[in-house]
Amino acid sequence: MQSLNTTLLIIGGGPGGYVTAIRAGQLGIPTILVEGQALGGTCLNIGCIPSKALIHVAEQFHQTQHHSQHSALGISVSAPTLDISKSVEWKDGIVDRLTTGVAALLKKHKVQVVNGWAKIIDGKTVEAGDTRIHCEHLVLATGSTSVNLPILPIGGPIISSTEALTPKSVPKRFIVVGGGYIGLELGIAYRKLGAEVSVVEAQDRILPAYDAGLTQPVHDALKQLGVKLYLKHSVLGFDGTLQVRDPEGETLNLETDQVLVAVGRKPNTQGFNLEALNLDMNGSAIKIDSRCQTSMRNVYAIGDLSGEPMLAHRAMAQGEMVAELISGKTREFNPTAIAAVCFTDPELVVVGKTPDEAKAAGLDCIVSSFPFAANGRAMTLESKSGFVRVVARRDNHLIVGWQAVGVGVSELSTAFAQSLEMGARLEDIGGTIHAHPTLGEAVQEAALRALGHALHL
């Protein structure tokens, strides 16, 4: 067995792990990264990136179909056809470019990548294949995995998001179990690709993690697309048809060709002998402090492994910080807000406190919305549903939260996060000249409306 020595050892090459490695390399820290699969982790290979690619394909196909029927834009085309294998090939090309890019960045910053599954021996020693690595600092960045339902084991017609992102063909009927963001993003994409889609959700509404006012436009859009919603329905099992229990306790048999199980994700704590470290846990996640330190000295946990919010951009920010801490800098992970984006149609963004959260925190707040129906750019994009909403303290007008639902609002998340991080007040946003015509004008108008003088409403 060959033996290696390093200052920093990172287990996991997803967004958290590879960003830690790049930053450590920039700071001159000798670094080894161990990854058993492809660099880029879930996010680049079987998550964020491929799902957005498939969503784009679905939207383009849907729009072309729309133009083949009755386009208000004066465009007419003959009915389109779809070669899904070509779509998947295009998606794989993007993934390949990005993962190759990550490998090149690691090499550029002199990070040694060891391909293999890590096995922890102790807080300073890890084995990967026939290599034993000794380190001074250990970063755990193993991410998360899909939660499985024992009554719906993955295989055959029962699939997880991984299989849903590499379809061999578009099924005629497609049922999504779980009305959260992963299930809805993929459910909408499959509907636009031509499948008959149903969503089964145990709660009384879709996207139950978000407030009802925000999710209503998504609910309306699902109805318009012809997606069937089975709310307050629980899954009983599958034997050729999906058996569900309705709110009255009756059993329904839903015919389908495929069932996507999307009921959430959990920290990936299995398979690399984490038990050897006997770390303090926080539920199913590893417990960390404000510097991502675990209960063992010089052992850090970042990203999904350390619990909610399970977001790639959180993992990246934590990783960058940990590398700087190891280099001797003084840092703390204390963001004012981390944006959560849902790539449904329409898109949905939450940054900072919602009105309910502000109330629960005992803050007296002004809540104000501006509808995209009154925004010129939204009209030119054939999209008038949705709004931008601001939550600000009544006493000093400090903004504590932004929410938006509508076409392309994912791109507004940057402005929202920056305004909160920089401690903006309603007057700051209202007094900033926003370019016309843009969706961003709705951000300024929401702030102006909170101050009592929206211009276009």
C-alpha positions in Angstrom: 0.0 0.0 0.0 1.4 3.4 -1.0 1.5 6.1 1.6 1.0 9.9 1.0 1.3 12.8 3.4 -0.6 16.1 3.0 -1.7 19.2 5.0 -5.3 19.0 3.8 -7.4 16.0 2.8 -10.9 16.4 1.4 -13.3 13.6 1.0 -15.8 14.4 -1.8 -15.4 16.3 -5.1 -18.7 18.0 -5.3 -19.1 21.8 -5.2 -18.1 22.0 -1.6 -15.1 19.7 -1.9 -13.7 21.0 -5.1 -14.0 24.7 -4.1 -12.3 23.9 -0.8 -9.5 22.3 -2.8 -9.2 25.2 -5.4 -9.0 27.8 -2.7 -6.6 25.8 -0.6 -4.4 25.4 -3.7 -4.5 29.2 -4.3 -3.4 29.7 -0.7 -0.4 27.3 -1.1 -1.8 24.5 1.1 -0.7 21.0 0.0 -4.1 19.4 -0.8 -5.4 15.9 -1.7 -9.0 15.4 -2.9 -10.5 11.9 -2.8 -13.5 11.2 -5.1 -15.0 7.8 -5.9 -17.1 8.9 -8.8 -17.0 11.9 -11.2 -15.7 15.3 -10.1 -18.5 17.8 -9.6 -20.6 15.5 -7.4 -24.4 15.3 -7.6 -24.8 18.9 -8.6 -22.8 18.8 -11.9 -23.4 15.1 -12.8 -26.9 14.1 -11.7 -28.5 17.3 -10.2 -28.5 21.0 -10.7 -26.8 21.3 -14.0 -28.4 18.3 -16.0 -31.8 19.1 -14.6 -31.6 22.7 -15.8 -30.4 21.4 -19.2 -33.4 19.0 -19.4 -35.8 21.9 -18.3 -34.4 24.0 -21.2 -35.0 21.2 -23.7 -38.5 20.8 -22.4 -39.3 24.5 -22.6 -37.9 24.8 -26.2 -40.0 21.8 -27.3 -43.1 23.2 -25.5 -42.7 26.6 -27.1 -42.3 25.1 -30.6 -45.4 23.0 -30.1 -47.2 26.2 -29.0 -46.1 27.9 -32.2 -47.4 25.0 -34.2 -50.9 25.5 -32.8 -51.9 29.1 -32.1 -49.1 31.6 -31.6 -50.1 35.2 -30.8 -46.6 36.2 -32.0 -47.4 35.4 -35.6 -45.0 32.4 -35.7 -46.2 29.3 -37.3 -44.3 26.0 -37.7 -45.3 22.4 -38.4 -45.7 20.1 -35.4 -42.2 19.4 -33.8 -40.8 15.9 -33.1 -38.3 15.1 -30.3 -35.3 12.9 -30.4 -34.7 12.5 -26.7 -31.4 10.6 -27.1 -30.0 13.7 -28.9 -31.3 15.9 -26.0 -29.6 13.7 -23.5 -26.4 13.8 -25.6 -26.5 17.6 -25.5 -27.0 17.6 -21.8 -24.2 15.1 -21.3 -21.9 17.4 -23.3 -22.5 20.3 -20.9 -21.8 18.0 -17.9 -18.7 16.7 -19.5 -17.4 20.3 -20.3 -18.0 21.4 -16.7 -16.5 18.3 -15.0 -13.4 18.5 -17.3 -13.2 22.2 -16.3 -13.2 21.3 -12.6 -10.4 18.7 -13.2 -8.3 21.4 -15.1 -8.8 23.9 -12.2 -7.7 21.4 -9.6 -4.6 20.6 -11.7 -3.9 24.3 -12.2 -3.9 24.8 -8.4 -1.7 21.7 -7.8 -4.4 19.7 -6.0 -3.7 16.0 -6.2 -6.9 14.0 -7.0 -7.1 10.4 -5.8 -9.8 8.4 -7.6 -11.3 5.9 -5.2 -13.8 5.4 -2.3 -12.5 6.8 0.9 -12.4 4.8 4.1 -11.7 6.8 7.3 -9.2 5.1 9.7 -9.0 8.0 12.2 -9.0 11.8 12.2 -5.6 12.0 10.5 -5.7 8.9 8.3 -7.8 7.9 5.3 -7.5 4.9 2.9 -8.6 5.0 -0.8 -8.0 1.9 -2.7 -4.4 0.9 -2.2 -3.4 4.4 -1.0 -3.1 5.4 2.6 -3.2 9.2 3.2 -2.0 11.0 6.3 -3.2 14.6 6.8 -3.2 17.4 9.4 -6.7 18.7 8.4 -9.6 16.6 7.2 -12.6 18.1 5.4 -15.7 15.9 5.0 -17.8 16.9 1.9 -19.7 13.8 1.0 -22.9 15.5 0.1 -26.4 14.0 0.2 -28.4 11.2 -1.4 -32.0 10.8 -2.4 -34.4 9.6 0.4 -35.8 6.2 -0.7 -39.2 4.9 0.2 -39.1 1.3 1.3 -42.6 0.7 -0.2 -41.3 2.0 -3.6 -37.8 0.5 -4.1 -35.9 2.0 -7.1 -35.8 -0.3 -10.1 -37.8 -0.9 -13.3 -40.6 1.6 -13.6 -39.7 3.1 -10.2 -37.0 5.7 -10.7 -35.1 8.4 -8.8 -34.1 11.8 -10.2 -30.8 10.2 -11.5 -32.7 8.0 -14.0 -35.2 10.8 -14.7 -32.3 12.9 -16.1 -31.2 10.3 -18.6 -34.5 9.1 -20.2 -34.3 6.6 -23.1 -37.7 7.7 -24.1 -40.5 9.9 -22.8 -43.1 7.8 -21.0 -46.8 8.2 -21.9 -47.8 8.4 -18.2 -45.5 9.7 -15.5 -46.2 10.0 -11.8 -44.1 12.1 -9.4 -44.2 11.1 -5.7 -43.3 14.3 -3.8 -44.4 17.9 -4.5 -41.2 19.5 -3.5 -38.8 21.4 -5.9 -37.1 18.4 -7.4 -40.3 16.5 -8.1 -42.0 19.6 -9.6 -39.0 20.8 -11.7 -38.8 17.3 -13.3 -42.6 16.8 -13.4 -43.1 20.1 -15.4 -40.2 19.2 -17.7 -41.7 15.8 -18.5 -45.1 17.3 -19.0 -43.6 19.8 -21.6 -41.9 16.9 -23.3 -45.3 15.3 -23.8 -45.9 12.9 -20.9 -49.2 12.9 -19.0 -48.0 13.9 -15.5 -49.5 13.5 -12.1 -48.1 14.6 -8.8 -48.8 12.8 -5.5 -48.1 14.9 -2.4 -49.0 14.0 1.3 -49.4 17.7 2.3 -52.3 19.9 1.4 -50.4 21.9 -1.2 -47.4 21.8 -3.5 -44.0 23.1 -2.4 -45.0 23.0 1.2 -41.7 24.5 2.3 -42.7 27.8 0.7 -45.6 30.0 1.7 -48.9 29.6 -0.1 -49.0 33.1 -1.6 -45.7 32.5 -3.3 -46.6 29.0 -4.7 -50.0 29.9 -6.0 -48.8 31.0 -9.5 -46.9 27.7 -9.8 -50.1 25.8 -8.7 -52.1 27.7 -11.4 -49.4 27.0 -14.1 -49.5 23.3 -13.3 -53.3 23.3 -13.8 -52.9 25.2 -17.1 -50.3 22.6 -18.3 -52.7 19.8 -17.4 -50.6 18.3 -14.6 -53.0 16.3 -12.3 -52.4 17.0 -8.6 -53.2 14.5 -5.9 -52.8 16.5 -2.7 -53.3 15.0 0.8 -52.7 11.6 -0.8 -50.3 9.1 0.7 -48.6 6.3 -1.2 -49.4 2.7 -0.3 -47.3 0.7 -2.8 -46.9 -0.3 -6.4 -47.9 -3.5 -8.3 -48.2 -2.3 -11.9 -50.3 0.6 -10.7 -49.5 3.1 -8.0 -51.8 2.6 -5.0 -52.5 5.8 -3.1 -54.9 6.6 -0.2 -57.0 9.7 -0.7 -58.0 12.1 2.1 -61.2 10.1 2.8 -59.2 6.9 3.3 -60.2 5.3 0.0 -57.6 3.5 -2.1 -57.0 4.7 -5.7 -55.1 2.8 -8.3 -53.2 5.2 -10.6 -52.1 3.8 -14.0 -48.6 4.8 -15.0 -45.5 3.8 -17.0 -43.0 5.4 -14.6 -42.9 6.6 -11.0 -40.4 9.2 -9.9 -39.7 9.1 -6.2 -38.6 12.7 -5.1 -39.3 12.9 -1.4 -36.2 14.7 -0.3 -32.5 14.3 0.3 -30.5 13.2 3.4 -26.8 13.7 4.4 -24.6 11.0 3.0 -23.0 9.5 6.1 -22.7 5.9 5.0 -20.0 3.9 3.3 -16.8 5.7 4.3 -16.5 4.6 7.9 -17.5 7.9 9.4 -18.3 5.9 12.6 -14.6 5.7 13.3 -14.6 9.4 14.2 -17.6 9.3 16.6 -18.6 12.9 15.8 -21.4 14.7 17.5 -24.5 14.7 15.2 -27.4 17.1 14.6 -30.1 14.7 13.6 -28.9 12.8 10.5 -26.3 15.6 9.8 -22.9 16.2 11.3 -23.0 18.9 13.9 -20.8 21.9 13.1 -20.0 25.3 14.5 -19.8 28.7 12.8 -16.5 27.7 11.3 -17.7 24.3 10.0 -15.7 22.5 12.7 -17.0 19.2 14.0 -16.6 17.9 17.5 -13.1 16.6 16.6 -10.2 19.1 16.3 -9.1 19.8 12.7 -12.0 17.8 11.2 -14.5 19.9 9.2 -17.8 19.1 7.6 -19.3 21.2 4.8 -22.3 21.2 2.5 -25.2 18.8 2.6 -23.4 16.5 5.0 -23.8 19.3 7.6 -27.6 19.6 7.1 -30.0 22.3 5.8 -30.1 24.3 3.7 -28.8 21.7 1.2 -27.6 24.0 -1.5 -24.5 23.9 -3.7 -23.8 27.6 -3.2 -23.8 27.2 0.6 -21.3 24.3 0.3 -19.1 26.4 -2.0 -19.1 29.3 0.4 -18.3 27.1 3.4 -15.5 25.3 1.5 -13.9 28.6 0.6 -14.0 29.7 4.2 -12.6 26.4 5.6 -9.6 26.7 3.2 -8.9 30.2 4.5 -9.2 29.1 8.1 -6.7 26.3 7.5 -4.3 28.9 6.0 -4.5 30.9 9.2 -7.1 33.6 8.3 -9.9 34.5 10.7 -13.3 33.7 9.2 -16.7 32.8 10.3 -19.7 31.4 8.3 -22.4 34.0 9.0 -24.2 34.9 5.8 -27.2 37.3 6.2 -29.1 35.2 3.7 -28.7 32.2 1.3 -31.0 32.3 -1.7 -33.2 29.3 -2.4 -34.2 29.0 -6.0 -36.8 26.7 -7.5 -36.6 26.2 -11.3 -40.3 25.4 -11.8 -42.4 27.3 -14.4 -42.7 30.0 -13.2 -39.5 30.2 -11.2 -39.5 30.9 -7.5 -36.9 32.6 -5.2 -36.7 33.1 -1.5 -34.0 35.1 0.1 -34.0 36.1 3.8 -37.2 36.1 5.9 -40.7 35.5 4.6 -43.5 37.6 6.1 -44.4 34.6 8.4 -40.8 34.1 9.5 -40.4 37.9 10.2 -43.5 37.7 12.4 -42.3 34.6 14.2 -39.0 36.5 14.9 -41.1 39.2 16.6 -40.4 41.8 13.9 -42.9 44.4 13.0 -42.6 44.5 9.2 -44.0 46.2 6.1 -44.7 43.6 3.4 -45.2 44.8 -0.1 -45.5 43.2 -3.5 -45.3 44.4 -7.1 -47.0 42.3 -9.8 -45.3 41.4 -13.1 -48.6 42.1 -14.8 -47.6 45.8 -14.5 -44.0 45.2 -15.7 -43.4 45.9 -19.4 -40.5 43.5 -19.8 -42.6 40.6 -18.4 -45.3 41.4 -21.0 -42.8 41.3 -23.8 -41.7 37.8 -22.5 -45.4 36.7 -22.7 -45.3 36.2 -18.9 -47.5 38.2 -16.7 -47.9 35.9 -13.7 -46.1 36.4 -10.4 -44.7 39.2 -8.4 -41.7 40.5 -6.4 -42.3 40.8 -2.6 -40.2 42.7 -0.1 -40.2 42.4 3.7 -38.7 45.3 5.7 -38.7 46.5 9.3 -41.3 49.2 9.9 -39.1 51.2 12.3 -36.0 51.7 10.2 -37.0 50.2 6.8 -34.1 47.7 6.9 -34.9 45.0 4.3 -35.0 41.5 5.9 -36.3 39.4 3.1 -37.2 39.2 -0.6 -39.4 36.7 -2.5 -40.3 36.4 -6.1 -42.2 34.2 -8.4 -42.3 34.6 -12.2 -40.4 34.1 -15.4 -36.6 34.3 -15.0 -36.7 35.4 -11.3 -33.8 33.1 -10.5 -31.6 35.8 -11.9 -33.0 38.4 -9.4 -31.6 36.3 -6.5 -28.2 38.0 -6.9 -29.8 41.5 -6.3 -31.8 40.2 -3.4 -28.8 38.5 -1.7 -26.6 41.6 -2.2 -29.2 44.0 -0.8 -29.5 41.9 2.4 -25.8 41.3 2.7 -25.1 45.1 2.4 -27.8 46.1 4.8 -30.0 48.0 2.3 -33.1 49.9 3.4 -36.2 50.4 1.3 -34.9 53.9 0.4 -31.6 52.5 -1.0 -33.4 50.2 -3.4 -36.1 52.8 -4.2 -33.5 55.4 -4.9 -31.3 53.2 -7.2 -32.1 53.7 -10.9 -33.1 50.4 -12.4 -32.7 49.8 -16.1 -35.8 49.9 -18.3 -37.3 47.6 -19.5 -36.2 44.8 -17.2 -37.8 42.4 -14.7 -35.6 44.1 -12.1 -37.8 47.2 -12.2 -40.3 45.2 -10.2 -37.6 45.1 -7.4 -37.5 48.9 -7.2 -41.3 49.2 -7.5 -41.8 46.7 -4.6 -39.5 48.9 -2.5 -41.3 52.1 -3.6 -44.7 50.5 -2.9 -43.6 49.7 0.6 -42.7 53.3 1.0 -46.2 54.2 -0.2 -45.5 55.5 -3.7 -45.1 52.8 -6.4 -45.1 54.6 -9.8 -46.7 51.9 -12.0 -49.5 50.7 -9.9 
